[in-house]
């Protein structure tokens, strides 16, 4: 349940764009009830949406591992930054 500025955007990305999570809805007092959480957990663990979520999560995990591996984009960017800092 998003509370602050960036959390609403992050929740939208996680649930609607990357499809690696589900959103829960708070009641009129801003409290997420146990039934709502149970339904979300059930969807992830047993529902068809859970298969999509797990598949997408693995895809993003693999992309992150690839990026930080030697020669990956993050590895190259950190190396380039370090070299630039050493030149100045």
MMTF fields as JSON, N, C-alpha, C and O atoms, coordinates in Angstrom:
{
  "mmtfVersion": "1.0.0",
  "mmtfProducer": "UNKNOWN",
  "numBonds": 351,
  "numAtoms": 352,
  "numGroups": 88,
  "numChains": 1,
  "numModels": 1,
  "chainsPerModel": [1],
  "groupsPerChain": [88],
  "chainIdList": ["A"],
  "bondAtomList": [4, 2, 8, 6, 12, 10, 16, 14, 20, 18, 24, 22, 28, 26, 32, 30, 36, 34, 40, 38, 44, 42, 48, 46, 52, 50, 56, 54, 60, 58, 64, 62, 68, 66, 72, 70, 76, 74, 80, 78, 84, 82, 88, 86, 92, 90, 96, 94, 100, 98, 104, 102, 108, 106, 112, 110, 116, 114, 120, 118, 124, 122, 128, 126, 132, 130, 136, 134, 140, 138, 144, 142, 148, 146, 152, 150, 156, 154, 160, 158, 164, 162, 168, 166, 172, 170, 176, 174, 180, 178, 184, 182, 188, 186, 192, 190, 196, 194, 200, 198, 204, 202, 208, 206, 212, 210, 216, 214, 220, 218, 224, 222, 228, 226, 232, 230, 236, 234, 240, 238, 244, 242, 248, 246, 252, 250, 256, 254, 260, 258, 264, 262, 268, 266, 272, 270, 276, 274, 280, 278, 284, 282, 288, 286, 292, 290, 296, 294, 300, 298, 304, 302, 308, 306, 312, 310, 316, 314, 320, 318, 324, 322, 328, 326, 332, 330, 336, 334, 340, 338, 344, 342, 348, 346],
  "bondOrderList": [1, 1, 1, 1, 1, 1, 1, 1, 1, 1, 1, 1, 1, 1, 1, 1, 1, 1, 1, 1, 1, 1, 1, 1, 1, 1, 1, 1, 1, 1, 1, 1, 1, 1, 1, 1, 1, 1, 1, 1, 1, 1, 1, 1, 1, 1, 1, 1, 1, 1, 1, 1, 1, 1, 1, 1, 1, 1, 1, 1, 1, 1, 1, 1, 1, 1, 1, 1, 1, 1, 1, 1, 1, 1, 1, 1, 1, 1, 1, 1, 1, 1, 1, 1, 1, 1, 1],
  "groupList": [{"groupName": "UNK", "atomNameList": ["N", "CA", "C", "O"], "elementList": ["N", "C", "C", "O"], "formalChargeList": [0, 0, 0, 0], "bondAtomList": [1, 0, 2, 1, 3, 2], "bondOrderList": [1, 1, 2], "singleLetterCode": "X", "chemCompType": "L-PEPTIDE LINKING"}],
  "groupTypeList": [0, 0, 0, 0, 0, 0, 0, 0, 0, 0, 0, 0, 0, 0, 0, 0, 0, 0, 0, 0, 0, 0, 0, 0, 0, 0, 0, 0, 0, 0, 0, 0, 0, 0, 0, 0, 0, 0, 0, 0, 0, 0, 0, 0, 0, 0, 0, 0, 0, 0, 0, 0, 0, 0, 0, 0, 0, 0, 0, 0, 0, 0, 0, 0, 0, 0, 0, 0, 0, 0, 0, 0, 0, 0, 0, 0, 0, 0, 0, 0, 0, 0, 0, 0, 0, 0, 0, 0],
  "groupIdList": [1, 2, 3, 4, 5, 6, 7, 8, 9, 10, 11, 12, 13, 14, 15, 16, 17, 18, 19, 20, 21, 22, 23, 24, 25, 26, 27, 28, 29, 30, 31, 32, 33, 34, 35, 36, 37, 38, 39, 40, 41, 42, 43, 44, 45, 46, 47, 48, 49, 50, 51, 52, 53, 54, 55, 56, 57, 58, 59, 60, 61, 62, 63, 64, 65, 66, 67, 68, 69, 70, 71, 72, 73, 74, 75, 76, 77, 78, 79, 80, 81, 82, 83, 84, 85, 86, 87, 88],
  "secStructList": [7, 7, 7, 1, 2, 2, 2, 2, 2, 2, 2, 2, 0, 0, 0, 0, 0, 1, 7, 7, 1, 7, 7, 7, 7, 7, 7, 6, 6, 1, 7, 7, 7, 2, 2, 2, 2, 2, 2, 2, 2, 2, 2, 2, 2, 2, 1, 2, 2, 2, 2, 2, 2, 2, 2, 2, 2, 2, 2, 2, 2, 2, 2, 2, 2, 2, 2, 2, 1, 6, 6, 1, 2, 2, 2, 2, 2, 2, 2, 2, 2, 2, 2, 2, 2, 2, 2, 7],
  "xCoordList": [0.841, 0.0, 0.886, 1.523, 0.95, 1.823, 1.434, 0.252, 2.442, 2.204, 2.768, 2.158, 3.909, 4.6, 4.771, 4.301, 5.439, 5.484, 5.872, 5.107, 7.015, 7.476, 6.812, 6.864, 6.199, 5.646, 4.449, 4.244, 3.666, 2.533, 3.03, 2.505, 4.047, 4.624, 5.259, 5.083, 5.996, 6.63, 5.589, 5.779, 4.49, 3.428, 2.831, 2.549, 2.638, 2.103, 3.076, 2.662, 4.365, 5.362, 5.375, 5.35, 5.412, 5.476, 4.257, 4.396, 3.073, 1.847, 1.411, 1.007, 1.484, 0.871, 1.843, 1.463, 3.094, 4.054, 4.946, 4.973, 5.678, 6.587, 5.85, 6.337, 4.688, 3.848, 4.6, 4.653, 5.186, 5.906, 5.311, 5.952, 4.114, 3.449, 1.987, 1.524, 1.267, -0.151, -0.379, 0.377, -1.424, -1.792, -2.866, -3.687, -2.84, -3.891, -4.616, -4.075, -5.834, -6.646, -6.915, -7.315, -6.688, -6.954, -8.427, -9.108, -8.898, -10.274, -10.339, -9.35, -11.495, -11.687, -10.797, -10.627, -10.229, -9.322, -7.856, -6.964, -7.609, -6.237, -5.589, -4.366, -6.384, -5.87, -6.148, -7.254, -5.131, -5.3, -5.692, -4.922, -6.868, -7.4, -6.752, -6.258, -6.768, -6.136, -6.723, -6.007, -8.022, -8.659, -8.087, -7.91, -7.805, -7.219, -5.811, -5.435, -5.045, -3.689, -3.747, -2.974, -4.657, -4.802, -5.16, -4.638, -6.044, -6.425, -5.235, -5.056, -4.421, -3.242, -2.225, -1.672, -1.982, -1.039, -1.555, -0.782, -2.84, -3.439, -3.274, -2.953, -3.494, -3.338, -1.906, -1.683, -0.942, 0.461, 0.862, 1.577, 0.415, 0.852, 0.077, 0.642, -1.213, -2.02, -2.735, -3.118, -2.919, -3.677, -2.856, -1.63, -3.548, -2.86, -1.956, -0.905, -2.365, -1.534, -0.191, 0.808, -0.165, 1.087, 2.113, 3.309, 1.652, 2.574, 3.228, 4.432, 2.433, 2.951, 3.925, 4.991, 3.562, 4.417, 5.754, 6.801, 5.738, 6.994, 7.842, 9.062, 7.217, 7.954, 8.596, 9.769, 7.836, 8.377, 9.465, 10.458, 9.283, 10.302, 11.611, 12.686, 11.525, 12.739, 13.401, 14.628, 12.592, 13.142, 13.93, 15.055, 13.34, 14.025, 15.253, 16.257, 15.184, 16.351, 17.484, 18.628, 17.17, 18.189, 18.804, 20.014, 17.976, 18.493, 19.401, 20.413, 19.049, 19.879, 21.219, 22.263, 21.189, 22.434, 23.322, 24.53, 22.734, 23.481, 24.113, 25.248, 23.394, 23.891, 25.087, 26.008, 25.09, 26.188, 27.324, 28.384, 27.129, 28.22, 29.332, 29.117, 30.514, 31.647, 31.298, 30.874, 31.484, 31.158, 29.722, 29.358, 28.892, 27.499, 27.4, 28.394, 26.214, 26.044, 26.387, 27.042, 25.972, 26.3, 27.787, 28.398, 28.369, 29.806, 30.576, 31.51, 30.195, 30.875, 30.706, 31.656, 29.508, 29.259, 30.052, 30.579, 30.152, 30.937, 32.415, 33.109, 32.891, 34.285, 34.554, 35.568, 33.66, 33.817, 33.801, 34.59, 32.921, 32.867, 34.169, 34.712, 34.673, 35.926, 37.073, 37.9, 37.131, 38.197, 38.076, 39.085, 36.863, 36.644, 37.062, 37.671, 36.746, 37.141, 38.652, 39.208, 39.315, 40.778, 41.44, 42.531, 40.792, 41.356, 41.248, 42.028, 40.301, 40.104, 40.834, 40.754],
  "yCoordList": [-1.173, 0.0, 1.236, 1.519, 1.97, 3.143, 4.231, 4.484, 4.867, 5.91, 7.268, 8.294, 7.303, 8.552, 8.73, 7.912, 9.793, 10.264, 9.206, 8.944, 8.602, 7.659, 6.292, 5.503, 6.001, 4.668, 4.375, 3.23, 5.388, 5.173, 4.77, 3.84, 5.476, 5.133, 3.744, 2.945, 3.46, 2.149, 1.03, -0.008, 1.237, 0.224, -0.01, -1.15, 1.058, 0.924, 0.146, -0.731, 0.459, -0.262, -1.743, -2.602, -2.043, -3.434, -4.231, -5.351, -3.668, -4.425, -4.341, -5.349, -3.156, -2.954, -3.012, -3.409, -2.618, -2.559, -3.792, -4.539, -4.008, -5.152, -6.444, -7.527, -6.344, -7.492, -8.503, -9.697, -7.971, -8.822, -8.738, -9.147, -8.22, -8.108, -7.767, -7.537, -7.736, -7.382, -6.204, -5.988, -5.458, -4.339, -4.783, -5.651, -4.166, -4.38, -3.053, -1.983, -3.141, -1.946, -1.746, -2.67, -0.524, -0.191, 0.17, 0.558, 0.035, 0.446, 1.964, 2.661, 2.469, 3.917, 4.544, 5.763, 3.724, 4.21, 4.078, 4.386, 3.62, 3.446, 2.159, 2.025, 1.22, -0.052, -1.153, -1.269, -1.953, -3.117, -4.287, -4.701, -4.804, -5.868, -7.21, -7.419, -8.101, -9.412, -10.183, -10.918, -10.02, -10.718, -10.238, -11.024, -8.947, -8.378, -8.923, -9.268, -8.996, -9.544, -11.027, -11.502, -11.762, -13.194, -13.416, -14.334, -12.587, -12.729, -12.452, -13.137, -11.456, -11.139, -12.276, -12.677, -12.79, -13.913, -15.131, -15.812, -15.411, -16.539, -16.391, -17.357, -15.18, -14.937, -15.212, -15.821, -14.761, -14.958, -16.425, -16.945, -17.089, -18.456, -19.508, -20.543, -19.268, -20.314, -19.9, -20.755, -18.626, -18.167, -18.154, -18.261, -18.022, -17.934, -16.713, -16.744, -15.64, -14.436, -14.693, -14.066, -15.617, -15.955, -16.551, -16.298, -17.342, -17.911, -16.807, -16.841, -15.834, -14.7, -13.899, -13.503, -13.663, -12.896, -13.594, -12.955, -14.885, -15.61, -15.645, -15.496, -15.838, -15.845, -14.478, -14.396, -13.421, -12.08, -11.735, -11.097, -12.153, -11.9, -12.592, -12.016, -13.819, -14.531, -13.823, -13.751, -13.301, -12.569, -11.357, -11.129, -10.574, -9.382, -9.755, -9.044, -10.866, -11.33, -11.673, -11.278, -12.406, -12.788, -11.564, -11.518, -10.573, -9.346, -8.588, -8.024, -8.571, -7.892, -8.603, -7.955, -9.93, -10.696, -10.444, -10.257, -10.439, -10.173, -8.778, -8.601, -7.806, -6.425, -6.272, -5.515, -6.98, -6.815, -7.804, -7.66, -8.801, -9.718, -8.973, -7.898, -9.555, -8.948, -8.725, -9.644, -7.484, -7.129, -6.689, -6.241, -6.813, -6.376, -4.86, -4.172, -4.344, -2.893, -2.174, -1.133, -2.686, -2.036, -2.132, -1.161, -3.289, -3.47, -2.482, -1.836, -2.365, -1.444, 0.003, 0.783, 0.368, 1.743, 2.1, 3.209, 1.192, 1.455, 1.575, 2.454, 0.705, 0.778, 2.099, 2.747, 2.5, 3.764, 4.949, 5.881, 4.927, 5.994, 6.062, 7.146, 4.908, 4.884, 5.431, 6.19, 5.057, 5.556, 7.07, 7.776, 7.562, 9.007, 9.748, 10.815, 9.201, 9.833, 9.845, 10.801, 8.804, 8.744, 9.755, 10.241, 10.077, 11.038, 12.471, 13.33, 12.742, 14.127, 14.452, 15.58],
  "zCoordList": [0.0, 0.0, 0.0, 1.014, -1.078, -1.172, -0.167, 0.062, 0.425, 1.412, 0.993, 1.292, 0.313, 0.019, -1.479, -2.27, -1.858, -3.242, -4.259, -5.187, -4.114, -5.132, -5.013, -5.956, -3.892, -3.681, -4.581, -4.982, -4.897, -5.799, -7.177, -7.788, -7.665, -8.967, -8.919, -9.839, -7.849, -7.728, -7.705, -8.338, -6.977, -6.922, -8.3, -8.67, -9.061, -10.421, -11.297, -12.056, -11.198, -11.988, -11.623, -12.505, -10.335, -9.872, -10.323, -10.814, -10.16, -10.448, -11.903, -12.483, -12.503, -13.817, -14.99, -16.091, -14.761, -15.868, -15.872, -16.85, -14.779, -14.723, -14.421, -14.746, -13.807, -13.45, -12.582, -12.878, -11.487, -10.545, -9.139, -8.171, -9.024, -7.733, -7.918, -9.036, -6.816, -6.842, -5.901, -4.954, -6.179, -5.318, -4.338, -4.634, -3.167, -2.182, -1.973, -2.253, -1.483, -1.285, 0.2, 0.908, 0.651, 2.049, 2.226, 1.276, 3.461, 3.75, 3.931, 3.705, 4.336, 4.458, 5.534, 5.558, 6.421, 7.461, 7.061, 7.85, 5.837, 5.371, 5.841, 5.784, 6.299, 6.815, 5.801, 5.272, 5.545, 4.672, 5.569, 6.436, 5.357, 6.2, 5.858, 4.75, 6.831, 6.658, 5.482, 4.802, 5.238, 4.12, 2.78, 1.849, 2.703, 1.49, 1.27, 0.15, 2.342, 2.248, 1.907, 1.075, 2.542, 2.252, 0.79, 0.158, 0.249, -1.162, -2.075, -3.082, -1.734, -2.546, -2.484, -3.509, -1.287, -1.139, -1.895, -2.57, -1.792, -2.499, -4.009, -4.701, -4.516, -5.954, -6.403, -7.449, -5.608, -5.979, -5.852, -6.709, -4.803, -4.542, -5.33, -5.685, -5.613, -6.22, -7.494, -8.293, -7.694, -8.853, -10.131, -10.1, -11.249, -12.539, -12.602, -13.243, -11.938, -11.902, -11.251, -11.603, -10.3, -9.629, -10.571, -10.431, -11.536, -12.525, -13.338, -13.59, -13.744, -14.511, -13.657, -14.128, -12.41, -11.506, -11.316, -11.417, -11.045, -10.831, -12.094, -12.023, -13.243, -14.511, -14.756, -15.12, -14.558, -14.772, -13.757, -14.106, -12.508, -11.487, -11.856, -11.69, -12.352, -12.781, -13.96, -14.033, -14.883, -16.024, -15.543, -15.987, -14.63, -14.123, -13.303, -13.337, -12.564, -11.805, -12.755, -12.532, -13.812, -14.786, -15.457, -15.68, -15.779, -16.389, -15.426, -15.843, -14.139, -13.145, -12.977, -12.898, -12.922, -12.801, -14.011, -13.869, -15.188, -16.418, -16.388, -16.831, -15.876, -15.841, -14.912, -15.216, -13.782, -12.827, -13.044, -12.435, -13.895, -14.22, -14.942, -15.503, -14.919, -15.61, -17.082, -17.782, -17.534, -18.905, -19.105, -20.192, -18.062, -18.154, -18.127, -17.891, -18.368, -18.473, -17.173, -17.215, -16.035, -14.763, -14.474, -14.028, -14.725, -14.543, -15.411, -14.938, -16.657, -17.575, -17.135, -17.192, -16.696, -16.263, -15.017, -14.926, -14.059, -12.853, -13.209, -12.698, -14.074, -14.513, -15.22, -14.96, -16.106, -16.826, -15.861, -16.02, -14.872, -13.878, -13.09, -12.878, -12.656, -11.904, -12.74, -12.236, -13.996, -14.874, -15.055, -15.065, -15.195, -15.347, -14.08, -14.161, -12.926, -11.666, -11.496, -10.954, -11.951, -11.858, -12.787, -12.491, -13.908, -14.858, -14.348, -14.759, -13.467, -13.02, -11.754, -11.269]
}
